[in-house]
Amino acid sequence: MAGLENGGECVFLRVYDISCLNKGIEIFGFGFYHTSVQVYDKEYYYGGHEGEWTGIVPSLVGKSTSLKLKATILAGYTLFTSW
């Protein structure tokens, strides 16, 4: 989905709940979350995988974790091309 403002591609921040305790502690202004960045039909996140390496890991959108998706937030646009 191309960005409407500048012809770029949308970049999203995806936020996942890590703990069921979040419902009770969010009223205090914090919680436990996993985040990833989505661009060009890929999701990028740090760690949390079964591989033998660490670092930034790509996956298909929605396949980075089995956690419950809390929110998808438009972070901006990129003019870089997908490779």
GULUM-238134 format. One record per atom (N, C-alpha, C, O): residue in one letter; x, y, z. Coordinates in steps of 0.05 Angstrom, whole numbers. Atoms other than C-alpha are relative to their C-alpha. Layout:
GULUM-238134
resn: A east: X north: Y up: Z
...
//
This chain:
GULUM-238134
resn: M east: 17 north: -23 up: 0
resn: M east: 0 north: 0 up: 0
resn: M east: 18 north: 25 up: 0
resn: M east: 33 north: 29 up: 19
resn: A east: -17 north: -23 up: 3
resn: A east: 33 north: 63 up: -23
resn: A east: -9 north: 23 up: 17
resn: A east: -34 north: 26 up: 21
resn: G east: 7 north: -23 up: -16
resn: G east: 36 north: 124 up: 21
resn: G east: -13 north: 22 up: -18
resn: G east: -3 north: 28 up: -40
resn: L east: 15 north: -20 up: 16
resn: L east: -12 north: 178 up: -3
resn: L east: 14 north: 27 up: -1
resn: L east: 12 north: 41 up: -21
resn: E east: -11 north: -27 up: -2
resn: E east: 29 north: 238 up: 19
resn: E east: 24 north: 4 up: -19
resn: E east: 27 north: 26 up: -30
resn: N east: -25 north: -5 up: 15
resn: N east: 94 north: 227 up: -20
resn: N east: 6 north: -23 up: -20
resn: N east: 28 north: -24 up: -31
resn: G east: -4 north: 22 up: 18
resn: G east: 86 north: 164 up: -63
resn: G east: 17 north: -22 up: 12
resn: G east: 24 north: -41 up: -2
resn: G east: -16 north: 20 up: -14
resn: G east: 127 north: 124 up: -12
resn: G east: -16 north: -23 up: 10
resn: G east: -41 north: -23 up: 8
resn: E east: 12 north: 24 up: -12
resn: E east: 112 north: 58 up: 21
resn: E east: -5 north: 5 up: 30
resn: E east: 12 north: 17 up: 43
resn: C east: 6 north: -3 up: -28
resn: C east: 78 north: 58 up: 89
resn: C east: 18 north: -17 up: 17
resn: C east: 25 north: -39 up: 10
resn: V east: -15 north: 14 up: -20
resn: V east: 119 north: 38 up: 149
resn: V east: -17 north: -1 up: 26
resn: V east: -26 north: 20 up: 35
resn: F east: 17 north: 4 up: -23
resn: F east: 82 north: 9 up: 209
resn: F east: 16 north: -10 up: 24
resn: F east: 35 north: -26 up: 20
resn: L east: -10 north: 12 up: -24
resn: L east: 100 north: -5 up: 281
resn: L east: -21 north: -19 up: 10
resn: L east: -44 north: -11 up: 13
resn: R east: 19 north: 20 up: -9
resn: R east: 67 north: -69 up: 304
resn: R east: 6 north: -6 up: 30
resn: R east: 29 north: -12 up: 36
resn: V east: -4 north: 4 up: -29
resn: V east: 57 north: -78 up: 380
resn: V east: -15 north: -24 up: 9
resn: V east: -39 north: -27 up: 3
resn: Y east: 12 north: 26 up: -10
resn: Y east: 44 north: -146 up: 412
resn: Y east: 1 north: 0 up: 30
resn: Y east: 20 north: 8 up: 42
resn: D east: 1 north: 4 up: -29
resn: D east: 23 north: -161 up: 483
resn: D east: 18 north: -24 up: 7
resn: D east: 15 north: -45 up: -5
resn: I east: -17 north: 22 up: -9
resn: I east: 76 north: -204 up: 518
resn: I east: -13 north: -14 up: 24
resn: I east: -10 north: -38 up: 28
resn: S east: 11 north: 10 up: -24
resn: S east: 38 north: -213 up: 583
resn: S east: -30 north: 6 up: 3
resn: S east: -39 north: 27 up: -4
resn: C east: 28 north: -5 up: -6
resn: C east: -34 north: -222 up: 604
resn: C east: -3 north: 20 up: 23
resn: C east: -25 north: 30 up: 28
resn: L east: 1 north: -20 up: -22
resn: L east: -16 north: -177 up: 663
resn: L east: -4 north: 28 up: -10
resn: L east: -11 north: 46 up: 5
resn: N east: 2 north: -27 up: 11
resn: N east: -17 north: -117 up: 616
resn: N east: -27 north: 13 up: 5
resn: N east: -28 north: 37 up: 10
resn: K east: 27 north: -11 up: -5
resn: K east: -92 north: -108 up: 625
resn: K east: -2 north: 14 up: 27
resn: K east: -15 north: 34 up: 30
resn: G east: 1 north: -11 up: -26
resn: G east: -81 north: -94 up: 698
resn: G east: 20 north: 22 up: 5
resn: G east: 15 north: 40 up: 21
resn: I east: -21 north: -19 up: -6
resn: I east: -17 north: -54 up: 696
resn: I east: 1 north: 24 up: -19
resn: I east: 14 north: 44 up: -14
resn: E east: 0 north: -23 up: 19
resn: E east: -31 north: -9 up: 635
resn: E east: -12 north: 25 up: 13
resn: E east: -5 north: 47 up: 4
resn: I east: 11 north: -23 up: -13
resn: I east: -71 north: 36 up: 681
resn: I east: 21 north: 17 up: 14
resn: I east: 17 north: 40 up: 20
resn: F east: -22 north: -14 up: -13
resn: F east: -4 north: 54 up: 713
resn: F east: 19 north: 12 up: -21
resn: F east: 39 north: 24 up: -14
resn: G east: -16 north: -12 up: 21
resn: G east: 25 north: 74 up: 645
resn: G east: 22 north: -17 up: -12
resn: G east: 39 north: -7 up: -26
resn: F east: -21 north: 17 up: 12
resn: F east: 68 north: 14 up: 627
resn: F east: -11 north: -28 up: -3
resn: F east: -33 north: -35 up: 6
resn: G east: 8 north: 28 up: 5
resn: G east: 65 north: -58 up: 604
resn: G east: 24 north: -14 up: -12
resn: G east: 46 north: -3 up: -15
resn: F east: -21 north: 16 up: 12
resn: F east: 106 north: -113 up: 572
resn: F east: -8 north: -6 up: -29
resn: F east: -29 north: -19 up: -34
resn: Y east: 7 north: 2 up: 28
resn: Y east: 107 north: -112 up: 496
resn: Y east: 23 north: -10 up: -17
resn: Y east: 47 north: -7 up: -10
resn: H east: -19 north: 7 up: 21
resn: H east: 143 north: -140 up: 435
resn: H east: -8 north: 18 up: -24
resn: H east: -32 north: 21 up: -29
resn: T east: 6 north: -17 up: 23
resn: T east: 148 north: -93 up: 375
resn: T east: 15 north: -10 up: -25
resn: T east: 36 north: -23 up: -23
resn: S east: -13 north: 6 up: 25
resn: S east: 166 north: -101 up: 302
resn: S east: -7 north: 23 up: -19
resn: S east: -25 north: 39 up: -14
resn: V east: 4 north: -21 up: 21
resn: V east: 170 north: -56 up: 240
resn: V east: -9 north: -15 up: -25
resn: V east: 3 north: -35 up: -33
resn: Q east: 11 north: 12 up: 24
resn: Q east: 128 north: -73 up: 179
resn: Q east: 4 north: 19 up: -23
resn: Q east: -4 north: 42 up: -22
resn: V east: -3 north: -15 up: 25
resn: V east: 147 north: -49 up: 109
resn: V east: 3 north: -20 up: -23
resn: V east: 15 north: -41 up: -20
resn: Y east: -1 north: 17 up: 24
resn: Y east: 139 north: -79 up: 40
resn: Y east: -8 north: -29 up: 5
resn: Y east: 6 north: -48 up: -3
resn: D east: 10 north: 26 up: -5
resn: D east: 99 north: -139 up: 64
resn: D east: 19 north: -18 up: 16
resn: D east: 17 north: -43 up: 15
resn: K east: -18 north: 15 up: -18
resn: K east: 154 north: -160 up: 113
resn: K east: -1 north: 13 up: 27
resn: K east: -8 north: 37 up: 30
resn: E east: -1 north: -10 up: -28
resn: E east: 159 north: -153 up: 188
resn: E east: 28 north: -6 up: 10
resn: E east: 39 north: -28 up: 7
resn: Y east: -27 north: 2 up: -10
resn: Y east: 227 north: -141 up: 221
resn: Y east: -1 north: 4 up: 30
resn: Y east: -13 north: 22 up: 41
resn: Y east: -1 north: -1 up: -29
resn: Y east: 241 north: -154 up: 295
resn: Y east: 27 north: -9 up: 10
resn: Y east: 42 north: -21 up: -5
resn: Y east: -26 north: 7 up: -12
resn: Y east: 299 north: -165 up: 342
resn: Y east: -4 north: -25 up: 18
resn: Y east: -21 north: -25 up: 35
resn: G east: 0 north: 24 up: -17
resn: G east: 311 north: -235 up: 372
resn: G east: -27 north: -14 up: 0
resn: G east: -44 north: -10 up: -18
resn: G east: 25 north: 14 up: -4
resn: G east: 255 north: -280 up: 396
resn: G east: -6 north: -21 up: -21
resn: G east: -29 north: -24 up: -28
resn: H east: 4 north: 20 up: 21
resn: H east: 265 north: -335 up: 345
resn: H east: 16 north: -25 up: 8
resn: H east: 31 north: -25 up: 28
resn: E east: -13 north: 26 up: -6
resn: E east: 291 north: -407 up: 344
resn: E east: 26 north: -4 up: -14
resn: E east: 38 north: -25 up: -12
resn: G east: -25 north: 2 up: 15
resn: G east: 352 north: -393 up: 301
resn: G east: 24 north: 0 up: 19
resn: G east: 21 north: 5 up: 43
resn: E east: -25 north: 1 up: -15
resn: E east: 424 north: -400 up: 324
resn: E east: 14 north: 27 up: 2
resn: E east: 35 north: 29 up: 14
resn: W east: -12 north: -26 up: 0
resn: W east: 439 north: -326 up: 313
resn: W east: -18 north: 20 up: 14
resn: W east: -41 north: 14 up: 21
resn: T east: 16 north: -22 up: -12
resn: T east: 415 north: -261 up: 343
resn: T east: 1 north: 24 up: -18
resn: T east: 18 north: 25 up: -36
resn: G east: 0 north: -24 up: 17
resn: G east: 399 north: -194 up: 312
resn: G east: -28 north: 5 up: -11
resn: G east: -48 north: -6 up: -1
resn: I east: 25 north: -7 up: 12
resn: I east: 345 north: -167 up: 267
resn: I east: -8 north: -23 up: -19
resn: I east: 8 north: -32 up: -35
resn: V east: 10 north: 23 up: 15
resn: V east: 302 north: -221 up: 236
resn: V east: -24 north: 8 up: -17
resn: V east: -42 north: 21 up: -7
resn: P east: 23 north: -6 up: 17
resn: P east: 254 north: -215 up: 177
resn: P east: -20 north: -23 up: 1
resn: P east: -13 north: -46 up: 5
resn: S east: 20 north: 21 up: 2
resn: S east: 188 north: -253 up: 172
resn: S east: -23 north: 11 up: -17
resn: S east: -24 north: 35 up: -23
resn: L east: 24 north: -8 up: 13
resn: L east: 122 north: -251 up: 135
resn: L east: -17 north: 16 up: 20
resn: L east: -15 north: 10 up: 44
resn: V east: 17 north: -16 up: -18
resn: V east: 73 north: -200 up: 164
resn: V east: -19 north: -18 up: 16
resn: V east: -33 north: -35 up: 4
resn: G east: 17 north: 15 up: -17
resn: G east: 37 north: -230 up: 223
resn: G east: 11 north: -27 up: 9
resn: G east: -2 north: -42 up: 24
resn: K east: -12 north: 26 up: -6
resn: K east: 84 north: -290 up: 228
resn: K east: 25 north: 3 up: 18
resn: K east: 39 north: -17 up: 23
resn: S east: -24 north: -4 up: -16
resn: S east: 138 north: -259 up: 273
resn: S east: -3 north: -12 up: 28
resn: S east: 18 north: -18 up: 41
resn: T east: 4 north: 10 up: -27
resn: T east: 107 north: -285 up: 337
resn: T east: -28 north: -12 up: 3
resn: T east: -45 north: -7 up: -14
resn: S east: 26 north: 11 up: -5
resn: S east: 49 north: -323 up: 366
resn: S east: -15 north: 17 up: 20
resn: S east: -37 north: 10 up: 29
resn: L east: 13 north: -18 up: -19
resn: L east: 33 north: -265 up: 413
resn: L east: -24 north: 14 up: -12
resn: L east: -27 north: 15 up: -37
resn: K east: 24 north: -14 up: 9
resn: K east: -32 north: -226 up: 409
resn: K east: 8 north: 28 up: -9
resn: K east: 20 north: 43 up: 6
resn: L east: -4 north: -27 up: 10
resn: L east: -28 north: -164 up: 365
resn: L east: -17 north: 20 up: 14
resn: L east: -42 north: 17 up: 16
resn: K east: 15 north: -20 up: -14
resn: K east: -47 north: -103 up: 405
resn: K east: -7 north: 24 up: -18
resn: K east: -29 north: 34 up: -17
resn: A east: 5 north: -23 up: 17
resn: A east: -39 north: -47 up: 354
resn: A east: 19 north: 0 up: -24
resn: A east: 42 north: -11 up: -23
resn: T east: -17 north: -6 up: 23
resn: T east: -12 north: -29 up: 285
resn: T east: -1 north: 30 up: -4
resn: T east: -23 north: 41 up: -8
resn: I east: -1 north: -29 up: 0
resn: I east: 11 north: 43 up: 283
resn: I east: 16 north: 10 up: -25
resn: I east: 38 north: 1 up: -30
resn: L east: -15 north: -11 up: 23
resn: L east: 30 north: 82 up: 220
resn: L east: 23 north: 17 up: 11
resn: L east: 18 north: 37 up: 25
resn: A east: -24 north: -14 up: -10
resn: A east: 101 north: 106 up: 235
resn: A east: 10 north: 21 up: -21
resn: A east: 23 north: 40 up: -13
resn: G east: -9 north: -19 up: 20
resn: G east: 113 north: 142 up: 169
resn: G east: 1 north: -14 up: -27
resn: G east: -12 north: -34 up: -32
resn: Y east: -3 north: 10 up: 27
resn: Y east: 134 north: 129 up: 97
resn: Y east: 29 north: -2 up: -7
resn: Y east: 46 north: 12 up: 4
resn: T east: -27 north: 2 up: 11
resn: T east: 197 north: 107 up: 61
resn: T east: -1 north: 2 up: -30
resn: T east: -19 north: -8 up: -43
resn: L east: -3 north: -2 up: 29
resn: L east: 220 north: 123 up: -9
resn: L east: 20 north: -21 up: -9
resn: L east: 24 north: -24 up: -34
resn: F east: -19 north: 21 up: 7
resn: F east: 271 north: 66 up: -7
resn: F east: -16 north: -22 up: -14
resn: F east: -39 north: -27 up: -8
resn: T east: 13 north: 22 up: 14
resn: T east: 255 north: 8 up: -53
resn: T east: 4 north: -26 up: 15
resn: T east: 23 north: -29 up: 30
resn: S east: -2 north: 27 up: -12
resn: S east: 244 north: -64 up: -31
resn: S east: 22 north: -15 up: -15
resn: S east: 25 north: -11 up: -39
resn: W east: -20 north: 16 up: 14
resn: W east: 301 north: -112 up: -47
resn: W east: -5 north: -28 up: 2
resn: W east: 11 north: -44 up: -8
//
